[in-house]
Amino acid sequence: MGTTRKTITVTDQQDQWIKAQIAAGDFTNDSEYIRALIRRDQEHNAKFRALKAAVQEGLDSGVSEKTVPQIMTEVEARLRADGRL
């Protein structure tokens, strides 16, 4: 994997925060901290896009003819099958 050098500007307060994270032993340098933030943002955005797609799929499916108890029974069955209930 290649790398690209970037120059960023942060406030004094942000710089102190980054230094505190490094001093706490969570990161070894500024770059490692920034890369961790980017990875976390990428994961967050991937989850958000998946959720957004699921909501759109629900909206596109229209109004259900099922009752709430029928839907809950299906959800519980799915959770049991997945071992989450």
Phi and psi in radians as a Rosetta constraint file:
Dihedral C 1 N 2 CA 2 C 2 CIRCULARHARMONIC -1.369 0.35
Dihedral N 2 CA 2 C 2 N 3 CIRCULARHARMONIC 2.912 0.35
Dihedral C 2 N 3 CA 3 C 3 CIRCULARHARMONIC -2.253 0.35
Dihedral N 3 CA 3 C 3 N 4 CIRCULARHARMONIC 2.720 0.35
Dihedral C 3 N 4 CA 4 C 4 CIRCULARHARMONIC -2.246 0.35
Dihedral N 4 CA 4 C 4 N 5 CIRCULARHARMONIC 2.301 0.35
Dihedral C 4 N 5 CA 5 C 5 CIRCULARHARMONIC -1.399 0.35
Dihedral N 5 CA 5 C 5 N 6 CIRCULARHARMONIC 2.314 0.35
Dihedral C 5 N 6 CA 6 C 6 CIRCULARHARMONIC -2.199 0.35
Dihedral N 6 CA 6 C 6 N 7 CIRCULARHARMONIC 2.592 0.35
Dihedral C 6 N 7 CA 7 C 7 CIRCULARHARMONIC -1.997 0.35
Dihedral N 7 CA 7 C 7 N 8 CIRCULARHARMONIC 2.202 0.35
Dihedral C 7 N 8 CA 8 C 8 CIRCULARHARMONIC -2.175 0.35
Dihedral N 8 CA 8 C 8 N 9 CIRCULARHARMONIC 2.772 0.35
Dihedral C 8 N 9 CA 9 C 9 CIRCULARHARMONIC -2.085 0.35
Dihedral N 9 CA 9 C 9 N 10 CIRCULARHARMONIC 2.265 0.35
Dihedral C 9 N 10 CA 10 C 10 CIRCULARHARMONIC -2.204 0.35
Dihedral N 10 CA 10 C 10 N 11 CIRCULARHARMONIC 2.805 0.35
Dihedral C 10 N 11 CA 11 C 11 CIRCULARHARMONIC -1.284 0.35
Dihedral N 11 CA 11 C 11 N 12 CIRCULARHARMONIC 2.905 0.35
Dihedral C 11 N 12 CA 12 C 12 CIRCULARHARMONIC -1.044 0.35
Dihedral N 12 CA 12 C 12 N 13 CIRCULARHARMONIC -0.712 0.35
Dihedral C 12 N 13 CA 13 C 13 CIRCULARHARMONIC -1.112 0.35
Dihedral N 13 CA 13 C 13 N 14 CIRCULARHARMONIC -0.744 0.35
Dihedral C 13 N 14 CA 14 C 14 CIRCULARHARMONIC -1.133 0.35
Dihedral N 14 CA 14 C 14 N 15 CIRCULARHARMONIC -0.682 0.35
Dihedral C 14 N 15 CA 15 C 15 CIRCULARHARMONIC -1.097 0.35
Dihedral N 15 CA 15 C 15 N 16 CIRCULARHARMONIC -0.737 0.35
Dihedral C 15 N 16 CA 16 C 16 CIRCULARHARMONIC -1.105 0.35
Dihedral N 16 CA 16 C 16 N 17 CIRCULARHARMONIC -0.667 0.35
Dihedral C 16 N 17 CA 17 C 17 CIRCULARHARMONIC -1.095 0.35
Dihedral N 17 CA 17 C 17 N 18 CIRCULARHARMONIC -0.818 0.35
Dihedral C 17 N 18 CA 18 C 18 CIRCULARHARMONIC -1.059 0.35
Dihedral N 18 CA 18 C 18 N 19 CIRCULARHARMONIC -0.787 0.35
Dihedral C 18 N 19 CA 19 C 19 CIRCULARHARMONIC -1.082 0.35
Dihedral N 19 CA 19 C 19 N 20 CIRCULARHARMONIC -0.631 0.35
Dihedral C 19 N 20 CA 20 C 20 CIRCULARHARMONIC -1.163 0.35
Dihedral N 20 CA 20 C 20 N 21 CIRCULARHARMONIC -0.656 0.35
Dihedral C 20 N 21 CA 21 C 21 CIRCULARHARMONIC -1.144 0.35
Dihedral N 21 CA 21 C 21 N 22 CIRCULARHARMONIC -0.679 0.35
Dihedral C 21 N 22 CA 22 C 22 CIRCULARHARMONIC -1.208 0.35
Dihedral N 22 CA 22 C 22 N 23 CIRCULARHARMONIC -0.761 0.35
Dihedral C 22 N 23 CA 23 C 23 CIRCULARHARMONIC -1.093 0.35
Dihedral N 23 CA 23 C 23 N 24 CIRCULARHARMONIC -0.542 0.35
Dihedral C 23 N 24 CA 24 C 24 CIRCULARHARMONIC -1.305 0.35
Dihedral N 24 CA 24 C 24 N 25 CIRCULARHARMONIC -0.143 0.35
Dihedral C 24 N 25 CA 25 C 25 CIRCULARHARMONIC 1.539 0.35
Dihedral N 25 CA 25 C 25 N 26 CIRCULARHARMONIC 0.106 0.35
Dihedral C 25 N 26 CA 26 C 26 CIRCULARHARMONIC -1.289 0.35
Dihedral N 26 CA 26 C 26 N 27 CIRCULARHARMONIC -0.508 0.35
Dihedral C 26 N 27 CA 27 C 27 CIRCULARHARMONIC -2.472 0.35
Dihedral N 27 CA 27 C 27 N 28 CIRCULARHARMONIC 2.724 0.35
Dihedral C 27 N 28 CA 28 C 28 CIRCULARHARMONIC -1.645 0.35
Dihedral N 28 CA 28 C 28 N 29 CIRCULARHARMONIC -0.362 0.35
Dihedral C 28 N 29 CA 29 C 29 CIRCULARHARMONIC -2.809 0.35
Dihedral N 29 CA 29 C 29 N 30 CIRCULARHARMONIC 3.026 0.35
Dihedral C 29 N 30 CA 30 C 30 CIRCULARHARMONIC -1.016 0.35
Dihedral N 30 CA 30 C 30 N 31 CIRCULARHARMONIC -0.759 0.35
Dihedral C 30 N 31 CA 31 C 31 CIRCULARHARMONIC -1.074 0.35
Dihedral N 31 CA 31 C 31 N 32 CIRCULARHARMONIC -0.730 0.35
Dihedral C 31 N 32 CA 32 C 32 CIRCULARHARMONIC -1.078 0.35
Dihedral N 32 CA 32 C 32 N 33 CIRCULARHARMONIC -0.724 0.35
Dihedral C 32 N 33 CA 33 C 33 CIRCULARHARMONIC -1.107 0.35
Dihedral N 33 CA 33 C 33 N 34 CIRCULARHARMONIC -0.822 0.35
Dihedral C 33 N 34 CA 34 C 34 CIRCULARHARMONIC -1.108 0.35
Dihedral N 34 CA 34 C 34 N 35 CIRCULARHARMONIC -0.723 0.35
Dihedral C 34 N 35 CA 35 C 35 CIRCULARHARMONIC -1.083 0.35
Dihedral N 35 CA 35 C 35 N 36 CIRCULARHARMONIC -0.671 0.35
Dihedral C 35 N 36 CA 36 C 36 CIRCULARHARMONIC -1.116 0.35
Dihedral N 36 CA 36 C 36 N 37 CIRCULARHARMONIC -0.711 0.35
Dihedral C 36 N 37 CA 37 C 37 CIRCULARHARMONIC -1.101 0.35
Dihedral N 37 CA 37 C 37 N 38 CIRCULARHARMONIC -0.718 0.35
Dihedral C 37 N 38 CA 38 C 38 CIRCULARHARMONIC -1.129 0.35
Dihedral N 38 CA 38 C 38 N 39 CIRCULARHARMONIC -0.786 0.35
Dihedral C 38 N 39 CA 39 C 39 CIRCULARHARMONIC -1.047 0.35
Dihedral N 39 CA 39 C 39 N 40 CIRCULARHARMONIC -0.760 0.35
Dihedral C 39 N 40 CA 40 C 40 CIRCULARHARMONIC -1.093 0.35
Dihedral N 40 CA 40 C 40 N 41 CIRCULARHARMONIC -0.720 0.35
Dihedral C 40 N 41 CA 41 C 41 CIRCULARHARMONIC -1.134 0.35
Dihedral N 41 CA 41 C 41 N 42 CIRCULARHARMONIC -0.707 0.35
Dihedral C 41 N 42 CA 42 C 42 CIRCULARHARMONIC -1.082 0.35
Dihedral N 42 CA 42 C 42 N 43 CIRCULARHARMONIC -0.765 0.35
Dihedral C 42 N 43 CA 43 C 43 CIRCULARHARMONIC -1.106 0.35
Dihedral N 43 CA 43 C 43 N 44 CIRCULARHARMONIC -0.771 0.35
Dihedral C 43 N 44 CA 44 C 44 CIRCULARHARMONIC -1.054 0.35
Dihedral N 44 CA 44 C 44 N 45 CIRCULARHARMONIC -0.793 0.35
Dihedral C 44 N 45 CA 45 C 45 CIRCULARHARMONIC -1.157 0.35
Dihedral N 45 CA 45 C 45 N 46 CIRCULARHARMONIC -0.633 0.35
Dihedral C 45 N 46 CA 46 C 46 CIRCULARHARMONIC -1.117 0.35
Dihedral N 46 CA 46 C 46 N 47 CIRCULARHARMONIC -0.750 0.35
Dihedral C 46 N 47 CA 47 C 47 CIRCULARHARMONIC -1.136 0.35
Dihedral N 47 CA 47 C 47 N 48 CIRCULARHARMONIC -0.703 0.35
Dihedral C 47 N 48 CA 48 C 48 CIRCULARHARMONIC -1.116 0.35
Dihedral N 48 CA 48 C 48 N 49 CIRCULARHARMONIC -0.763 0.35
Dihedral C 48 N 49 CA 49 C 49 CIRCULARHARMONIC -1.101 0.35
Dihedral N 49 CA 49 C 49 N 50 CIRCULARHARMONIC -0.679 0.35
Dihedral C 49 N 50 CA 50 C 50 CIRCULARHARMONIC -1.140 0.35
Dihedral N 50 CA 50 C 50 N 51 CIRCULARHARMONIC -0.742 0.35
Dihedral C 50 N 51 CA 51 C 51 CIRCULARHARMONIC -1.130 0.35
Dihedral N 51 CA 51 C 51 N 52 CIRCULARHARMONIC -0.752 0.35
Dihedral C 51 N 52 CA 52 C 52 CIRCULARHARMONIC -1.074 0.35
Dihedral N 52 CA 52 C 52 N 53 CIRCULARHARMONIC -0.710 0.35
Dihedral C 52 N 53 CA 53 C 53 CIRCULARHARMONIC -1.144 0.35
Dihedral N 53 CA 53 C 53 N 54 CIRCULARHARMONIC -0.686 0.35
Dihedral C 53 N 54 CA 54 C 54 CIRCULARHARMONIC -1.156 0.35
Dihedral N 54 CA 54 C 54 N 55 CIRCULARHARMONIC -0.710 0.35
Dihedral C 54 N 55 CA 55 C 55 CIRCULARHARMONIC -1.104 0.35
Dihedral N 55 CA 55 C 55 N 56 CIRCULARHARMONIC -0.762 0.35
Dihedral C 55 N 56 CA 56 C 56 CIRCULARHARMONIC -1.103 0.35
Dihedral N 56 CA 56 C 56 N 57 CIRCULARHARMONIC -0.700 0.35
Dihedral C 56 N 57 CA 57 C 57 CIRCULARHARMONIC -1.060 0.35
Dihedral N 57 CA 57 C 57 N 58 CIRCULARHARMONIC -0.730 0.35
Dihedral C 57 N 58 CA 58 C 58 CIRCULARHARMONIC -1.109 0.35
Dihedral N 58 CA 58 C 58 N 59 CIRCULARHARMONIC -0.757 0.35
Dihedral C 58 N 59 CA 59 C 59 CIRCULARHARMONIC -1.122 0.35
Dihedral N 59 CA 59 C 59 N 60 CIRCULARHARMONIC -0.721 0.35
Dihedral C 59 N 60 CA 60 C 60 CIRCULARHARMONIC -1.186 0.35
Dihedral N 60 CA 60 C 60 N 61 CIRCULARHARMONIC -0.419 0.35
Dihedral C 60 N 61 CA 61 C 61 CIRCULARHARMONIC -1.308 0.35
Dihedral N 61 CA 61 C 61 N 62 CIRCULARHARMONIC -0.267 0.35
Dihedral C 61 N 62 CA 62 C 62 CIRCULARHARMONIC 1.465 0.35
Dihedral N 62 CA 62 C 62 N 63 CIRCULARHARMONIC -2.987 0.35
Dihedral C 62 N 63 CA 63 C 63 CIRCULARHARMONIC -1.395 0.35
Dihedral N 63 CA 63 C 63 N 64 CIRCULARHARMONIC 2.333 0.35
Dihedral C 63 N 64 CA 64 C 64 CIRCULARHARMONIC -1.424 0.35
Dihedral N 64 CA 64 C 64 N 65 CIRCULARHARMONIC 2.576 0.35
Dihedral C 64 N 65 CA 65 C 65 CIRCULARHARMONIC -1.550 0.35
Dihedral N 65 CA 65 C 65 N 66 CIRCULARHARMONIC -0.113 0.35
Dihedral C 65 N 66 CA 66 C 66 CIRCULARHARMONIC -1.392 0.35
Dihedral N 66 CA 66 C 66 N 67 CIRCULARHARMONIC 2.680 0.35
Dihedral C 66 N 67 CA 67 C 67 CIRCULARHARMONIC -1.468 0.35
Dihedral N 67 CA 67 C 67 N 68 CIRCULARHARMONIC 2.870 0.35
Dihedral C 67 N 68 CA 68 C 68 CIRCULARHARMONIC -1.050 0.35
Dihedral N 68 CA 68 C 68 N 69 CIRCULARHARMONIC -0.786 0.35
Dihedral C 68 N 69 CA 69 C 69 CIRCULARHARMONIC -1.039 0.35
Dihedral N 69 CA 69 C 69 N 70 CIRCULARHARMONIC -0.641 0.35
Dihedral C 69 N 70 CA 70 C 70 CIRCULARHARMONIC -1.119 0.35
Dihedral N 70 CA 70 C 70 N 71 CIRCULARHARMONIC -0.755 0.35
Dihedral C 70 N 71 CA 71 C 71 CIRCULARHARMONIC -1.108 0.35
Dihedral N 71 CA 71 C 71 N 72 CIRCULARHARMONIC -0.776 0.35
Dihedral C 71 N 72 CA 72 C 72 CIRCULARHARMONIC -1.108 0.35
Dihedral N 72 CA 72 C 72 N 73 CIRCULARHARMONIC -0.664 0.35
Dihedral C 72 N 73 CA 73 C 73 CIRCULARHARMONIC -1.080 0.35
Dihedral N 73 CA 73 C 73 N 74 CIRCULARHARMONIC -0.746 0.35
Dihedral C 73 N 74 CA 74 C 74 CIRCULARHARMONIC -1.124 0.35
Dihedral N 74 CA 74 C 74 N 75 CIRCULARHARMONIC -0.739 0.35
Dihedral C 74 N 75 CA 75 C 75 CIRCULARHARMONIC -1.101 0.35
Dihedral N 75 CA 75 C 75 N 76 CIRCULARHARMONIC -0.807 0.35
Dihedral C 75 N 76 CA 76 C 76 CIRCULARHARMONIC -1.081 0.35
Dihedral N 76 CA 76 C 76 N 77 CIRCULARHARMONIC -0.698 0.35
Dihedral C 76 N 77 CA 77 C 77 CIRCULARHARMONIC -1.106 0.35
Dihedral N 77 CA 77 C 77 N 78 CIRCULARHARMONIC -0.725 0.35
Dihedral C 77 N 78 CA 78 C 78 CIRCULARHARMONIC -1.130 0.35
Dihedral N 78 CA 78 C 78 N 79 CIRCULARHARMONIC -0.726 0.35
Dihedral C 78 N 79 CA 79 C 79 CIRCULARHARMONIC -1.155 0.35
Dihedral N 79 CA 79 C 79 N 80 CIRCULARHARMONIC -0.685 0.35
Dihedral C 79 N 80 CA 80 C 80 CIRCULARHARMONIC -1.111 0.35
Dihedral N 80 CA 80 C 80 N 81 CIRCULARHARMONIC -0.751 0.35
Dihedral C 80 N 81 CA 81 C 81 CIRCULARHARMONIC -1.102 0.35
Dihedral N 81 CA 81 C 81 N 82 CIRCULARHARMONIC -0.601 0.35
Dihedral C 81 N 82 CA 82 C 82 CIRCULARHARMONIC -1.469 0.35
Dihedral N 82 CA 82 C 82 N 83 CIRCULARHARMONIC -0.078 0.35
Dihedral C 82 N 83 CA 83 C 83 CIRCULARHARMONIC 1.338 0.35
Dihedral N 83 CA 83 C 83 N 84 CIRCULARHARMONIC 0.313 0.35
Dihedral C 83 N 84 CA 84 C 84 CIRCULARHARMONIC -1.742 0.35
Dihedral N 84 CA 84 C 84 N 85 CIRCULARHARMONIC 0.075 0.35
